Amino acid sequence: MKQGQKETLKIRILSTLFVIGALTVFQPFGFDVSQWQTYIHLLAFIFPGILVCMLTDTILKYVFKMPHTNKRGIDYIIRRNMLFQIINTPTVSLFICLYRHFVMNNYIEGNQLSLFNYLETLVILAFCSFAIGLYWRFKFRIKFLAAELEETRMLNEQLKKIQVQPVLPSPPSEEASAPLMSDTSLPVKVTESHLMLKGTTSESITLDISNLLYIEAVGNYVKVYRLCDGKVRTDMLRATSKQLEDDLRPYPMIVRCHRAFLVNLAQVEHVVSQSGSMHLVMNHCHDSLPVSRSNMAQVKKAIKGI
């Protein structure tokens, strides 16, 4: 059994035991804790409880495409747990009502299958499910935030190493041996550390690649933020961010972090992560660039891989 499956099974067993404990305390369904038969019925509730939990997990995984994982953020965990409770609670209530009707009703009166008994069971289990959900959301939040904090620490440690490395183009492949061409067929001149960016007009920008901070898309133009004589300078260029992304592809430290931003990781001061969101705080200007969810994995991989 895989580690994830073991964790899921552990969660379901603990949740079921919590419900059994609550039923022991509140003694619904005519239970009497002074009678040994009560404990037999309570133990019998464990099996349908766990089976329905595992069935609900299977439905979520294969029907709703929502596997049990901690890697998609706390919002995903909360949505999945809520959907799990919506499916699981009425189903478990039905199984318990059937058990009450076919087994318990022979020994304890008033447990026959009826709408009232089903609603009674549903209310009791909904309360237990709500309490369990709060506990596991709190537990998962702590675990997720701890993992997020550790990953952020590692990313910032790696950024410190990146900042002392020269920003050089990656070795060209055989297919890339020809001069780079942008989407508009305008050449980009690349040397060891200097390049010229051209747009769709006659304007161009020549810069040392190590001085590039980030590029922001603004309509049909892009803003190029760079260091010039120790100060942050902004240049406008008529071009698309996709064009410049292709032009800067030889530089693995320059990646897209958002549909509107290309960033030079060598100029990132530190990473800020909070509740699944991520921002890159830049050197010199201290601007905070958002990292979209679709680009988050790519940015993390780029930081870790350089």
N, C-alpha and C positions, 0 to 999 in steps of 0.2 A: 504494500500500500504506500502510495506517495505521501510526502510530507503534507501537502495541501489537503489531501483526502483525510489524513489522520487528524489534522486540525479541525476540518469541518465536522468529522464524526465526534470529536471531543466537544465541540460547541453544541452540537445537537443533543448529546447525552447530558451535558450539564444543564442545558435549557429544559430538557424533559424532567430531570431530577428536581429542578426548581419548581416546576408545575406540581409535581407529586408532593413536594414539601408544602406548597401553598394549600393544596387540597387537604393535607393532613392537619394543618393549622385551622383552616376555616370550616372543615368537615361538612361540605355540601352533600347533596344526593342521599341524605339520610345516613351518612357515615357516623359510626360511633367508635372512637379510638379505643374504647375499652374492650371491643370485640376483635378477636384475631382475624375474622373474615375481612374486616376493613382493610387490613394491610395486604391481604392477598389481592383484593381488587385494585388497590393502589399500585402494587407491583405489576399487575396485569396491564395497567394503563401505559406502562413504559414502552411496551413493544409496539402498539399502534402509533404511539407518539413519535418514536424514533423512525419507524418505517415511513410515516407520512412526511416527516422532515426530510428524509433522504429522497422521497418521491418529489417533493417540492423543489429541492435542489436540482434534481434532474430536469424538471420542467423549466426552471429558470435558465439552466445551462444550454439546453438544446432547443427549446421553443422560443424563449426570449433572448437567447444569446448573451446571457449575463452569468458567466462563471464566477465562482467564489474566488476572489483575488483581492489582495491589498495593494496592488500595483497601479490601480486606476484612480486613486485618490479617495478622500473621505466622502465627497459628494456621491460618487458611484456606490460606495459601501452603504450609505444611508438610503439611497434610492432602491438598492437591491434588497436591503433588510425590510423596507416598507412593503415592497412587492411580495417578498417572502411571507410576511405576516398576513397580508391580504389573502393570499392563496392558502396558506397553511392553517390559519386559525379556524375558518369554517369547516375545512376538511377534517381536522382533528376532532372538532366538536361533533361532527356527524359520526365518526368512528366510535367515539365515547358514548354517544347516545345509543348507537346500535348495541354496544356492549352492555349498557345499562338495561336495555330492553330485553335482550336475550339471555343475559347471565344474572345481573344484579336483581332484576325484577322478581326473580323466584325467591329471593331471600329478603329483599328490602322493598316494601311497597312504595308506589309512587314513582317508579323509574321506567314506566312504559314509554314507548316511543310516541312523542307528541310534539306539536309546535312549541308549546310552553317549555317543555323540558329541553328542546333543542336551543331555544333562545336563552334559557337559563345557563346551559352549558357554554353557549357562545359568549355570553357576557363575562362569565368567570374566566374563560380562557383568553378572551380579549384583554381583560385586565392583566392577567399573567403575562401575555405576549407583550403588552405595552411596557411592563416593568422590565421584562427580559431585554426588549429592544433598547430601552434606555441604557441598561447596563452594558450591552455589547457595543452600542454606538460610542459610549464613553471609553470602553476598552480599546476599540479599534482606532478611535481618534488619538488616544495617547500613543498607541503603537505606530500609527501612521506618522504623527508629528515627530516622534523620536527618529523614525527612519528618514523622514524628510530633513530633519536637522542634521543628521549624520551625513546624508548625501550632500547637503549644501556645504558642510564643512570640508568634505573631500573635494568638491568642485572648486571652492575658494583656495584650497591648498594647491590644486593643480593650476589655477589661474596665476598664482605667484610664480610658478615655474615657467609658464608660458610667457609672462611679461619680461623675462630676462633673455628670451630666445630671439634671435633675429627673424624678421618676417620675410622669408624667402619663398619663391614659388616652388611647388612640388616638381619633381623630375617629369618632363613631358613623356607621354606614352608614344608609341609608334604612330597611333592615329592622330595624335595632337602635334606631330612634328611640324606641320604647316603653321603659318602665322595665325593667331587667333582672330576670328571674325565675329562681330556682334550680329544681332538679329537684323540690323540695317546695313550689314556688309561694310561697316566702318572699322578699319583696323585699330587694334589697341597695341601700342608699342610697349613691350615689356623688357626691362633689364633686370639685373640682380635685385635692385631695391626701388627703382623708379619706373613709373609707367605714365602713359598719357591716356586719359579717358576722353573719348569723343562722343558727342551726342548726334542728333539728327541735323544740327546746323553747323556753322563753322566754328562755334565755340569748343574749346577743349580745356582740360585741366591736367596739368602735369604735377605730380606729387611723389614724395617718398612714401612708399606703401606703409612704412612703419609709423608715419604721422597720420594715417587715416584713422578716424575715430569711428564714424558710422555714416550710413547713407539713408536718407529718408525720402520716400516717394511722396510727391505733392502734385497731384493731378498729372499733367503731361511732362512735369519736370521732376528732377531729383535735387535734393540738397545734400551736398557733400561736406561733411564736418571733418575738419582736419586741423592739425597743429601747424602754425606758421610763426616762426620766431618766438616760440613759447606760448603763443596765444591761440585760442580756438578761432578758426576762420570758417565761414560758411560760403560756399560757392553754389550757384544755381546752374544746372545743366539741363538742356532739353533732351531728355532720354527717359527710358523706362527702367524701373528697378530690375526687371527681368533681364534687360539688356546688360546692365552693369553686373548683375549676378553671373551671367555667362562670361563676361569679360574678366571677372576676378576669380573665376573657377580655379586657376592654377595656385591660388593662395588658400590653403586649407584653413587658415585662421579666420578667414572672412566668410561668414555664414549668414543665412537668412534666419532671423529670430522671429519675424512677424511679416505679414504681407506688405507692411509699409517700411520695414527696416532691414538693412544689411548691417552687420556689426563686425568690427575687428576685435576678435577675442583677446588679442594682445593688449588692447586698450581698455579692457573691462576691469574696473577696480575690484568689484566683488559681486557675488550673486546674492539676491534676496529671494527666499522662497517662503510662501505663507499660504497654508490651506490649499495646496494644489496649484497656486499661481506662482509665476516666476518672473523676476525683473533683473535686468543687467544694469548696474550702476557704472557709468563710464568715468574714466580718469579725466582730470583737468576740468571738464565742464560739469561733472556730477549729474548729468542727465540720466534718467531712469527709463530704459527701453523695455517694453513688455515682450514677453516670450509667449507666443500663442501656443495653445495645446497641441496643434498639429505640428509645430516645429520644436516642441520641448525635447523630445527624444533625440532629434538631430543635433540640437545645441549641446545637450549633455554628452552625447557620443563624441562630438567634436572636441569638447573640453577634455574629456578623459583620454581621447586618442592621440592628442598632440603632445 
